[in-house]
């Protein structure tokens, strides 16, 4: 999750997202089944005449991190998922958690203990054995980093203290034997399987896990070779990989090539320099490339959430005033932005969650139709009849060539109601660091949804206080939101969830943690000789299956 380019034609229903195949047995334990077990790798040529070759994938996104605990944007998650694997994985077809490095999971009747029964015979690519001790070592290593996104798991554990997460939770991860590890929670948490399926919980080798030395060692289908910053990451197949159904025998090597612009990536694609082009082409480029019969066009899902985030911190006055925030919601014309800036690649949708998520409501669309006059009335009511000045951070190097037109149009729309916006372009690393310090009064917010459920999606935006994540950085602090999130997390009655989620989204209509603008569709292009890419759920651990069935025609 986070600021990224998310998020994809919708190929599943909302029910597909929330269905988890379970068997409930006596005693309340819950077991997950349904993943193909370890098999021997095959190197036979298919009857269709597929040949082996090197695969080069292009993107304009920048790699900041490759350590599983820190990866967050689309390309980082995609590359990381080829190297590191979690205990559970989002199913590439449905997005729901399924067993992966764990062959099964059971939950105690009181919901406080999650026990994972691990697959046997798996090794890391440095030869270290994958076992329960390795799992515990990897999690505690990640918990020791205050910026680790694996802290989503750590903060659930009994004894968790965010100021010293590793030490405070060491006794809450219990190794029963080589193949069994249990996580003891401080309280029941029904969305926990989605958290354990996050790519940020990918297990790293206990022998080689020093990111400063480019030691990226996991159990995945590929092995790390090198990372030339701002140019490429090179991987080769893991010859001892445990699951041949998740590894194409035709990919000789895998290179991710980073381009400085979408124009450069388009040129590389159309001159056969790269085989696959992922994020991000401009809407105009997409329209042109769709007409190129020498290429294949793949549509992903409606995935990237585009919004304007507003800082709630006191220092960001007047933006900490709910009336001002509501005025901005009225002043931003999402329909105009989506049509003008993103064209056919976008859908205007004023919702806090992706439009195909379970429990999503149209609360924002109903509450905030575009109305500059209403925005001016609210500003006057808040004491800013003459408007005010503020700054909007954005990262054109990260979010593509449409980013500057996007924020420019927001600037123009807010100017119509008296709000003077200074645009501040920031390189992505400084952008993330500044945002995590709560520095931007406003920022351009792009998020590819992470497929660990509606609870976690809203929690990231609306959980107040030090236990929150993105909401913490933007100073969101609403006690009613916290209570509703708590009720959802601890609910054991599914019939209550629709009403609780509706109340939470309605609460956001008043507090305005951010202003939704719309969602973008992912568009991918490949050479005609490339087939078999699995392009669903690419913002989650499911993208570990992206290349699993790739074939090449001769």
Buried (B, 14 or more C-beta within 10 A) or exposed (E): BBBBBBBBEBBBEBEBBBBBEBEEEEEEBBBBEEBEEBEEBEEEEEEEEBEBBEBBBBBBBBBBBBBBBBBBBBBBBBBBBBBBBBBBBBBBBBBBBBBBBBBBBBBBEEBBBBBBBBBEEBBBBBEBBBBBEBBBBBBBBBBBBEEBBBBBBBBBBBEBEEEEBBEBBBEBBBBEEBBBBBBBBBEBBBBBBBBBBBBBBBBBBBEBBEBEEEBBBBBBBBBBBEBEEEEBBBBBBBEBBBBBBBBBBBBEBBBBBBBEEBBBBBEBBBEEEBBBBBBBBBBEBBBEBBEEEEBBEBBBBBBBBBBBBBBBBEEBEBBBBBBBBBBBBBBBBBBBBBBBBBBEBBBBBBBBBBBBBBBBBEBBBEBBEBBBEBBBBBBBBBEBEEBBEBBBBBBBBBBBBBBBBBBBBBBEBBEEBBBEBEBBBBEBBEBBBBBBEBBBBBBBBBBBBBBBBBBBBBBBBBBBEEBBBBBBBBBBBBEBBBEBBEBBBEBEEEEEBEEBBBBBBBBBBBBBBBBBBBBBBBBBBBBEBBBBBBBBBBBBBBBBBBBBBBBBEE
